[in-house]
Amino acid sequence: MTRPYFIALFIVLILVAIQIVPVEQTNPRVTGEIEVPSNVANVLRASCYDCHSNETVWPVYARVAPFSWLTARDVRIGRDELNFSEWTAASDRRKDHKLEEVEEMVTKGKMPLWFYLPLHPSARLDEDEKDLLVEWSRAERERIGYTPDPE
């Protein structure tokens, strides 16, 4: 047997062995769904909910390490940053800040993340969808009417 054969066998064995490392891929209960117009809800569900809600659709590749680790990590970070399934529990201050970030990230093209889009092309935001999210974000911030305490 040749050296490349042993290297390939070693890599395969490592890939098989890492499958035993457990990864939590759960969808906690929705405790306070954000209420938005249906057109905004459609865009959020298509482009944001996999990482920013408790309604993640876990794809097949998310069951295979090391992709399972990366996917679970991205969802955990996304939910920690902004979770539309727990929106009503957030303070007005947090909501205002997150809505401001939604506007910024969408306007600058930072969301959805570039590496998410090749496997989820339907999540790509066109200009009309970006405008819709920005307008909704601004209107929602105005509706909330959060004003910081003067220091």
C-alpha positions, 0 to 999 in steps of 0.5 A: 500500500502506498502513502497516499492510500494511508493518508486517504484512509486516515482522513476517512477514519477521522471523518467517521470518528468525528460523527460521534461528537454530539451537536445540539440542533433544537428548535426551542418553543416560540415564546413571543413571535414578532408581529409584522405585515404578511409581506415582511413576514414572508421576507423574514421567513425566507431570508432570516428565520433559519438563523434568527428564530426558533423555527430553524429548518435544519438541512441534511448537511447540518447532520454531518460533522464538521458542517453540523458544528458550524451550522449549530454555531451559526444558529446559536450566534444568530439567535443570541444576536436577534431572535424573532421567536422571542421578540416580545420579551425584548425591551424597547431599547433592545428592539430599537437597537436590533431594528437599527441593526437590521436596517444597517445590515440589510442596507450594507448587504451583510445579511444574509451572510455570504456563505449561507446564500450558495446553499439557500439561494431563495434567501437572497434579498433583491432590492425591493425586499431590502427596501421593504425591510428597511422601511419596515424597520424604520416604521417599527422603530418609530412605532416603538418610540424608544428614547434613551434616558438623558445622561 
